Amino acid sequence: MAAIASVGLVGGIGSGKSLAARMFADLGVPLLDLDEVGRKLAMPGEPGEAAIVEVFGDTFLNEDGRLDRARLARESFQDEQVMRKLTDALHPLIWAEAERWLARQDAPYAIIEAVVLLESGAADRVDAIVALLSDVALRRQRVIDRGHPDPSLFDAIASQQCSDAERRRQADFVIQNDGDLGHLRQIVAAVHIGILHRLANTVPVDITTAGE
């Protein structure tokens, strides 16, 4: 583990996780999006592409021998076995890159935005977890408002993710994101202060939630 503390930020589709991540970044917290790390590692010639081909063979290769990322992403959301194999292939590479990134940061802690942190059993790779929770109907509407009107997309992705109850169980801090942007920003700021206090051992361990 790097000297800097790492805080995993988790949340289901439509929970506002990426928005909250940017709000932490606005407060000066270093931010790493593991999805983006994975995308870069899977680019042509990168080690992630080789790892994917080793696991799946030519299943997701186009006629020109290039990885069909769109089809791989689509099938991974629809097939739990494909998602598991993809996770197993990429996550060692992703976390190795995350450790190198953490070692370069100069801050009390960094946010690691990770979609499947809990689902992949990687919770022990971070020092604390912040969970974004939100009403399911509201989450679905947010996805529709982002330009994805087919509800089956939300259902397919949500079915591959753990429940909010499980996120709450594993979280050190919980953000209930059912309000407006101003409210979310206030909660993120409060959690940021709570994390800093916890790192300094100046806050009671039962102060773990915000916005509830």
N, C-alpha and C positions, 0 to 999 in steps of 0.2 A: 504493500500500500504506500502511495506517495505521501510526502509530508503534509501536503495540503489536504484538508478534509474534503471528501466527496459526498455530495447529497444527491441521491437519485430522485428525479421528478417523474412521477407516474400518473397515469389517468387514462380512462377509456376514450374511445373515439368520440369527439364532440364535447369533451369535458372542459376544453379550454387550456389544455396542458401547454401547448406551444405558445399561446398568448401569455400565460403566466411565466413561462421560461423567459420570454423577452422582457417581462417586467422585472424579473430578477436581474437580468443583464443591465437594465436601465439603472439599477441600484449599484452597479459596478461589480457584480458577481460574474466571474468567468463562466461561460456557458458552452457546453459541448453537446451536440445533438448526435446521438449514436446512430440514428437512422442515416444521417448525412455521412457519417464515417463509413457506414456499411455501403452506401451507394458509391462512394469514391473507391473503396476497396474492390468493388465489383466491376469497375471500369475496365475496358480492354487492356490487357497486359498487366493488370494489377493482381496481387496474390489472391484476392477474394474470388476473382473470376476463375482462377485455376482450381480453387477449393470447391467451387460450385460444380464445375465440370467433373471433378474427381468423384463427387457424390452422385450426381445425376447423369453422368455420361453426356450423350448428345441430345437428351430429352428436350432441353430448352435452348438448343442452338438453332439459329436460322440456317438457310441454305448456304450462306456465305461464311458459316462457322462462328458467327458472332452470337453472343448471349442475347436471347429475347427476354429482356428484363420485364417488359410489360406482361408477357404471358406468365413468367415466373412469379411476379407479384400477384397477379390475378389468381393463379392456382394455389399459391401459398395461403391466401385469404380463404379459399374455398375448401382446402384439404389440410387437415391438421397434421397429417403425416408429412406432407411436403413442407409445411411450416417448421416442423420439428427438425427435419433433416437440414433445411436451410439455416436454421438457428445454430445447430450443432457445427455446421461447416464454417460459418462466418464469425460466431461470437468469440472464439479464441483470438482471432485476428483483430476484431473490433476492440476487445478489452486491452490487448497489448498496445494498440494505438492510443487508447484512452489513458493508459498509465504513462505513456510517453508525453502526452499532452498535459496531464496533471503535473508532471515534474517540471514543466516550463512555466507554470502559473505562479503568480505572486499575490496571494489573497488568503484570507482566513479559510475560505471554502469555495468550492466550485459546484455548479449545478450540472448534473449529468441527466439530460433528457433522454429517457429510455422507454420505448413503447412496451417492450415485453420483459422488463427487468424482473418482475415477480413471476411471470409465466415461465420464464426460462430458468428459474431457480438461482438467479444471480444477485439476490438481495444482499448476500454477504460480501459482495464486491464493493459496496458503498458503506459509508459510515453512518448515514441516516437516510430516511425516506420521507419525502413530501408527497402526499397523494391528493390529486384533484378529483373531487367527487361532484356529481351533478345529477339531477333528475333525468331519467332515461328519455322521457318524452322531449325534454328540452335539448338533450344531446342529439336526438334524432333530428329535431327541427334545425339545429345549428348546421348539421351536415347537409340537409336539404338546402338551406340558405347559402351554403358554400358552392352550390351548383351541382349537387348530386341528388336529383329528385327521386331516384329509384331507392325505395326503402330496403330493398334486398342487399344493397351495398352495406348499409349500416348494420343490418342483421348479420351478414356474413363476417364482417370484421369483429363486431362485438362478441360473436360466438367463440372467437379464437382468443378473447381476452378474459382475464379473471373478473370476478364480480367486484362491485364497490365494497361489499362487505369484507372481502378478502383484502382489498387495498387498505381499508380502514384498520383491519387487524394487524397488518404488517407496518403501517405507517408510524413514524415518529411525530409528524405534523400532518394535519388534515385541513384542506381548504375546500369548503363547500361553495361551489361556484354556481349559484342560482340567481345571482343579481346582475347588476350592470357592470360596465368596465371600471367605473370609479370605485365601486365596492370591492371588486377583485383586486385592484391596485392597492387599496388600503390593507386588505388581508395579506397580500404578498409582502408588503412592507412590514407588517406585524410579525409574520413568520420569519422574515429575514432577521429581524431583531432577536426573535426567539432562538434562532439557530446560533447567532453570535453569542448570546448569553449561555446557551448550552455548551458551546465550545469552550467558553471561559469558566464553565462549572459554576455559574452564578444564577441558575434558574432551577426551581424544583422540577423533578423529573415528571410530575403529573401535569405540567403545563405543556400539552402536546397538540392542542387543536386551536383552530381560529375560524371565525366566520360561522359558527354553529349556534 
